[in-house]
Amino acid sequence: MNHILKRPLTELGYNFVGGEHLPEGKNEYFLRDQQRSSAIVYRKLSALELETLVRNDNTSDDWNNIHGIG
């Protein structure tokens, strides 16, 4: 039988790495940042990019957490 764990929608996309897998004081993005290329530069989305995403029915609980490349 499957084990189904229900969590609030606000946690969707967060807390995906358990604390036992992280060095003390580090968050879930620590491992991702260690593995990604240092040549990739992230930036805030422009107003036009955000408007395009919203017009295409995309949603985010906090658009400040969404970044573009370049």
The 8 nearest C-alpha neighbors of each residue, nearest first, counted from 0:
[[1, 2, 3, 4, 5, 6, 15, 7],
 [2, 0, 3, 4, 5, 6, 15, 7],
 [1, 3, 4, 0, 5, 6, 15, 7],
 [4, 2, 1, 5, 0, 6, 7, 11],
 [3, 5, 2, 6, 1, 7, 10, 8],
 [6, 4, 3, 7, 8, 2, 10, 11],
 [5, 7, 8, 4, 10, 11, 9, 3],
 [6, 8, 9, 10, 5, 11, 4, 13],
 [9, 7, 11, 10, 6, 12, 5, 60],
 [8, 10, 7, 11, 60, 6, 13, 12],
 [11, 9, 13, 8, 7, 12, 6, 14],
 [12, 10, 8, 13, 9, 7, 6, 14],
 [11, 13, 10, 15, 14, 9, 8, 16],
 [14, 12, 10, 15, 11, 27, 9, 16],
 [13, 15, 16, 27, 17, 12, 10, 11],
 [14, 16, 13, 17, 12, 27, 11, 10],
 [17, 15, 27, 14, 18, 20, 21, 19],
 [16, 18, 19, 20, 15, 14, 21, 27],
 [17, 19, 21, 20, 16, 22, 26, 27],
 [18, 20, 17, 21, 22, 16, 23, 27],
 [21, 19, 18, 17, 16, 22, 27, 30],
 [22, 20, 18, 19, 25, 23, 26, 17],
 [21, 23, 25, 24, 20, 18, 19, 26],
 [24, 22, 25, 21, 18, 26, 19, 20],
 [23, 25, 22, 26, 21, 18, 29, 27],
 [26, 24, 23, 22, 29, 21, 27, 28],
 [27, 25, 28, 29, 24, 21, 18, 22],
 [26, 28, 29, 16, 14, 30, 25, 15],
 [29, 27, 31, 26, 30, 32, 25, 33],
 [28, 30, 32, 27, 31, 26, 25, 33],
 [31, 29, 33, 32, 28, 34, 27, 21],
 [32, 30, 28, 34, 33, 29, 35, 27],
 [31, 33, 29, 30, 35, 34, 28, 36],
 [32, 34, 30, 31, 35, 29, 36, 28],
 [35, 33, 31, 32, 30, 36, 29, 37],
 [36, 34, 32, 33, 31, 37, 39, 38],
 [35, 37, 38, 39, 34, 32, 33, 40],
 [36, 38, 39, 35, 40, 32, 33, 34],
 [39, 37, 36, 40, 35, 69, 41, 68],
 [40, 38, 37, 36, 41, 68, 69, 35],
 [39, 41, 69, 68, 38, 42, 37, 67],
 [42, 40, 68, 67, 69, 66, 39, 43],
 [43, 41, 67, 66, 68, 44, 69, 40],
 [42, 44, 66, 67, 45, 41, 65, 63],
 [45, 43, 66, 67, 48, 42, 49, 46],
 [44, 46, 48, 47, 49, 43, 50, 67],
 [45, 47, 49, 48, 50, 44, 51, 43],
 [48, 46, 50, 45, 49, 51, 44, 52],
 [49, 47, 51, 45, 50, 46, 44, 52],
 [50, 48, 52, 46, 51, 47, 53, 45],
 [49, 51, 47, 53, 48, 52, 54, 46],
 [52, 50, 48, 54, 49, 53, 47, 55],
 [51, 53, 49, 55, 57, 50, 54, 48],
 [52, 54, 57, 56, 50, 55, 51, 49],
 [55, 53, 51, 56, 52, 50, 57, 49],
 [54, 56, 52, 53, 57, 51, 50, 58],
 [57, 55, 53, 54, 58, 52, 51, 50],
 [58, 56, 53, 52, 55, 59, 54, 51],
 [59, 57, 56, 53, 60, 52, 62, 61],
 [60, 58, 61, 62, 57, 65, 64, 63],
 [59, 61, 62, 58, 9, 64, 63, 8],
 [60, 62, 59, 63, 64, 65, 58, 9],
 [63, 61, 64, 65, 59, 60, 49, 58],
 [64, 62, 61, 65, 43, 66, 44, 59],
 [63, 65, 62, 61, 66, 59, 43, 60],
 [66, 64, 62, 63, 67, 44, 43, 61],
 [67, 65, 43, 42, 44, 41, 64, 68],
 [68, 66, 42, 41, 44, 43, 69, 65],
 [67, 69, 41, 40, 42, 66, 39, 43],
 [68, 40, 41, 42, 67, 39, 66, 43]]
